[in-house]
């Protein structure tokens, strides 16, 4: 299986979820969107779809 490099931005996930929920008639709070984005990221980690890599900020 070919390996590809993917960058996941939880802010982008939060924005996507927010827009989708608003289209469906929900008006979530900003804090709720951050939590949903974190949950989605954790899901991807748990399913081994992504690996979390920490880069040194020297």
C-alpha positions in Angstrom: 0.0 0.0 0.0 1.3 3.4 -0.9 1.9 5.9 1.9 0.9 9.5 1.4 1.5 12.5 3.6 -1.7 14.2 4.9 -2.0 17.3 7.0 -5.1 17.5 9.2 -6.2 20.9 10.5 -8.7 20.8 13.3 -9.7 24.4 12.7 -10.6 23.4 9.1 -12.6 20.4 10.5 -14.4 22.6 12.9 -15.3 25.0 10.1 -16.5 22.2 7.9 -18.7 20.7 10.7 -20.1 24.2 11.6 -21.1 24.8 8.0 -22.7 21.4 7.6 -24.6 21.8 10.9 -25.9 25.2 10.0 -27.1 23.9 6.7 -29.0 21.3 8.6 -30.6 23.9 10.9 -28.3 23.6 13.9 -26.4 26.6 15.4 -23.5 25.2 17.4 -21.3 27.2 19.7 -17.6 27.8 18.9 -16.5 25.6 21.8 -18.7 22.8 20.6 -17.1 23.0 17.2 -13.6 22.7 18.7 -14.7 19.6 20.7 -16.2 18.0 17.6 -13.0 18.7 15.6 -10.9 17.2 18.3 -13.2 14.1 18.4 -13.0 13.7 14.7 -9.2 13.9 14.9 -9.1 11.4 17.7 -11.3 9.1 15.6 -8.9 9.2 12.7 -6.0 8.4 15.1 -7.9 5.5 16.7 -8.7 4.0 13.3 -5.0 4.3 12.3 -5.9 6.5 9.4 -3.4 9.1 10.5 -0.4 9.3 12.8 0.1 12.3 15.0 3.6 13.8 14.5 5.0 16.5 16.8 7.5 18.8 15.2 10.2 20.5 17.4 9.7 24.2 17.4 13.3 25.3 17.9 
